[in-house]
Amino acid sequence: MSPPPIGQVNALDLPPPNACPAGAPPSGGSAEENAQWWSGLSQQEQSNFLATYGSQVGALDGVPAEVRHEANLEVLRRDAASGHDQGNAQALLERVEGSQDLPPGERIYLLGYTPPGADGAPDALVIAAIGNPDTADHTAIFVPGTTTNLGSMNGSLDRMDDLRAASTAVPGAGDVSTIVWLGYDAPDNIPAAALVGYAEDAAPDLRSFTEGLRSSHLGPESHVTVIGHSYGSTVVGTADALGGQGTDDGLEADDIIALGSPGMGIESPDRRGWFDSAYVDDVSDMHIGADHFWAGAASDDIVSYTEIHGNSPVDWSFGGQRITTDGADGHSEYWDTGTEALRNQAYIVTGNYDQVATVGRRFG
């Protein structure tokens, strides 16, 4: 075969069909639309989008966990090598990569990673699952509170690993995935935690994430529990209550747990009565049913008495169930091994409601 004339390209030298993605990944779509877009691509197109638009694909709710993990892991690797907080990024990277040699149910899937800005402004956004939520029978999403950032991510993963272990130990539990959702810029200090704006900003993203878990799940629907601690409970409450008037407009969750809560946040203006405050005054202001709302607070948890973001969810007037937290002292021991707080969460996560120990709600 004679060579082509100078300036003319041989067809054999052309890139193969679909070598370049046809446009960027979708933006602004729902989790269900993202899932449909991804599943409608050929295997070659999926590979091309991952290679060219990895960070965008990794951020799309509704895309499979394994795909998001692959994309976000590359972002984390780059951040650990040359980012603004290399030490903490490297610590998270080592935790994630080190888990890949563990049994499947203990491996970490990085479902979201946005590097921090200079001097932590803004903080990193991190979403990490222990076990694959796309195949889990039960999924728990943990939303941490004030001062949580990239540097404390491994501590949050420790809590969710303890919850995963306690949940899988429940007879007949099946596969359990536990997730740390730091998909919002948490308040950096106590004065900032007095502002409800952080929760309002986070609410749409948390709702979208729960919708994405439903869209990407394989097989029978997973039982989903959303857990909020401290200011994280304000995020969870606001995300569920701000969803709108429809019964399906809140979080895509079967159960909600609030621990050490300063109040459940803001409800939708469309749902407020004539004499109703802007805050979530009781469980009827939320979309979750009273039978599936659970709250806990140690007797010496000072934060739970502040009610800075609405009525305390363990107050007698709030509704729902108050779980026992025996063995947990102060504001941060709700995931300590051997406590009633951890045991009750495991029963809720696995749907064993008849084994959950409850106690009468308090005044204030």
N, C-alpha and C positions, 0 to 999 in steps of 0.2 A: 504494500500500500504506500503510495507516494505521500509525502507530508503535505499538509494544507498550505496554500499560499500564505505569505507573510501577512499578518493582520487578520487572518481568518481562523476561527477556533474550531478544532476538531470536535465532533459531537461526543467522542469518548472522553474529552476533557471537561465537559460541562458537568455541573453538580447534578446529582440525581434528583428526581422529582421529590418535592416536599423537603428539600434540604434546608430550606429556610421557612420559618413559620409564616403563615398568611396573616399578618397583623399581630398586634399585641394581645395578651390575654384580656378577657373582659374586665371591666371595672364598674363598680356601682351596682352589679347584679345581685340577686339573692343567692343564698347558699344553694338552693335547688337549681337555679339557673347555672351556677358554676359547675355543679355536679353533672348536669346534662351536657354542658359544653365539653367537659373533660372526657366523659364517656363517649361522646360523638367523634372524638379524634382517633385517627389510626395510631397504631403503636409507634410508627415513625414520626408522626406529627407530635405525639406526646413527648418523645425523646428530644425533638427539635425545640419545642417550647421550654422544656426543662433546661436545655443547654443555653438557650438565648435569654430566657426571661425567668430564670430560676427563682429570684427573690419575689417576683410578682406571683408566680404559681404557688410558692410556699405560703403566701398570705391568703390564699383563696379558701374561704370556708366552703365545705362541700366536696373538696378534692380529697382523694384517699389519703389516709394517714401516712402510708409508706412513701407516697410521692411528696407530700409536704415535708416529711422528715429529710428526704434526700436533698431537697432544695434548700431547706433552712440550715442543714448541717454545713453546706458550703458557705453560707453567709456567716455562720458562727466561726468557721475555720479562718475566714479572711479577717474577721473582727479580732480573733485571738492573736493573729499575726501582726496586725497593724492598726487596731482600733484605739478608741479613747480610754478603754478600761481593759487592757490586755490581760491583766492578772486574773480578774474575775471571769472574763470570757474564757480564758484557758482552763480555769477550774471547772466551769460548766462543760466545756468541750471534753475534758478528761472523764467527767462523770458520764456523759452521754456515750462517748466512744467505748469506755470501759464496760458499759452495760451490755454491749452487743454480744459478748461472750456468755452472758447469763441465759438461763432458760427463757423462752419466748415471753412468758408472762411478766418477766422482770426487766425486759429491755425498755429503754427509754426512746420514745419517738418525739422528735422536736417538731411540734406542729406550728410553731411561730417563732420568729426571731427578728427583731428590729434592733440594730446596735444602738447603744447610748450615744448621746451627744457629748460635746466637750464638757468636762466637769459634771457629767451626769445630768445635763439639761438638754433635752429630756432624758429620763431614765430609759433603760432598755425595756423592750416589750418581749416577754418570753412566755411561750406556752409549751409545756412538756408533759407527755403522758407516759406513765409506767404501764406497759402492756398496750396492745393494739386496741384502741376503742372501736375500730371498724368491725372487729370480730368478738368483742366482749359481750357477755350476757348482762353484766352490770357495769355502769360507768359512773364514777364520782368526779365532779369538777370542783376543785377547791379555789376560792378567790381570797387571797390574803389581803391584809390591810396596810395601815400606815407604816412607813419606812421600808416596805418591801422593795427590793431592787435586785439588780443582777448579782450583787455580792451576797444576798441572803437566799438566792434561788436554791442552792443545795440544801439549806435548812428546810425549805418548803417541800422539796422532794423527799427529804427524810420523813416528814410528817405523812406525806401521801404514801410512802412505801410502808410505813407502819399501818396505815389504814388499809392498804391493799392486803397486807399479810393477815390482819385481823378479819377482813372480809372473806378472804379465800378460806380461812379456817372454819367459817360457818358451814355446817354440814349441808351439802347439796348446793353450795353457792355457785358453782360453775366458774367461768372466766370473769375476772374483775380487772378493769382498767381504772386507774386513778390519775387525775390530771391536775397540774398546777396551772391555773389561768392567771398569769400576770400580763393580760392583754390590755392593760391600762396604766397610765402614769399615776401610781399611788401617791398620796400625800407624803411629803418628806419629813414632816414633823407634826406635833400635836396642834399648833395653831392652824396649820393648813388643813388638818383633819376636821376642823370645825366648819369647813366649807363643803356644801353638798355638790358643788359643780363637778368635782372629780367623778362622782358617782353618775351624774347626769351624762357626762361625756362618755363614760364607759358603757352605759346601759345598751345602746344599740349594738356595740361590738360583741358584748356577751350574749345577747339574744341571737345574733347572727351565728356565733360559734355553736350554740346549742342546736340551732337549725341545721348547721353543717354536719354535726355528728349524726343527726337523723338521716340526712341525705346520703352520706358516704357509708353508712352501716350496711354490712352484708348479712343476709339471713334475717331471722326474726328480730323485731325491734329490741334494742337494748333498754334496760331499766336505768334511767338517768336520774341522778341526785346531784343537786347543786348546793355546795356548802360555802357559806360566807363567814369569815372570822373578823371580828372587830369592824373596821371600816369596810372590809370586804363584804360584810352582811348588808351594809348600806348600799353597796353596788348591786348586790343580788336582789335586794328588795326593790330598788328603783328599776332595775332591768325588768323585773316581773310586773311591777305595778304600772310602769310608764308605757306599757305596750299598746294600750288603746282600749276600746270598749269591748271588743269581741272576746269570747271565752278562750279563743286560741291565740290571743295576741301577746301573751306573756312569754316567759321562758319555755323552751321545749324541755320540760323537766317533769318527772313523775313525783319527785319529792324535793323539798327545800329544807335545809338545816341552817339555822343562825346561831352562832356561838360568840359569846362576849360582845353582844351587839350594842352600839350606841344609838340604835334606832334604824328602821328599815328604809328610810329615805323618802323620796317624793313619789306621789301617785299621779296618774294622768289627770290633767284638768277636765277631760271629758267624763271622768268617773266621780268627780267631787259633787257632794250634795250641797244644799244651801248652807248648812252649818258645819260643813266638813273643812278641816284644815288641809293645807297643801301636802302634809306629811301622811305617811302610811300609819293611820291610827289603830287599825286592827286588821286581821287577816282578810276581812271582806274587801279591803281596798286592793288586795292583790288578786292575781289570776289563779294562783294555786289554791286548791281546796283546803279547808281547815284540817281535814283528816290526813293531809299529806304535808302539813307545815309543822316543823319541829324546831324548838329553840332550847338552848341550854346556857346556863351562866353559873359559875361558882359563886358561893356566897360572898367571897372576898374579891370578886372581880369588879374593880372600881369602875371600869369603862361601862359596864352593863347598867350602871345606875345613872349615867349622865343624861340619857335621853336627848342628846343634842341633835339627833336626826329623827326625832319622832318617838312615839310611845315604845317602851321596851317590849320586845316580843316575848319576854317571860312574865310580863305584868298580867294580873288577873283579868284585865279587860281586853287583852289583845286577841285571844282565841288561839286555836291550834293546840299542840301538845308541848309540854315542857319536859324534856328528858332529864334524868338524873345524871349528875356529873361527878359523883363521888370519886375521890382519889385525885381530882384535878384541882389545884389551888391557883389563885391569882388569875391572870389574863391569858396565859399561854400554854397551859398544860393539858389542853383538851385532846391531844393526840399521844399522850404518854402511855406507854404499854402498861396494861393492867388496870387502867382506870375504867369506870363505868361510862365515862364520856366517850372513850374510843370504842368500847364494846357496843354501846347503843348506836353509834354511827354505823358500825359494821352491820348491825341488824337492819337498819334503815336502808343502807346501800344495797343489801341483798334482798330486800323486800320481805324480811321476816318481822313484820310489824308486831305480831303477837308476843315477841320476845323482848321488845323495847320496854325498858323500865322508865316510867314517868313519875312525876311528882307534881303536887299542886302548884299553881302559879302564885307568884308573890305580889305584894303591893309595892309598886314602884320598881 
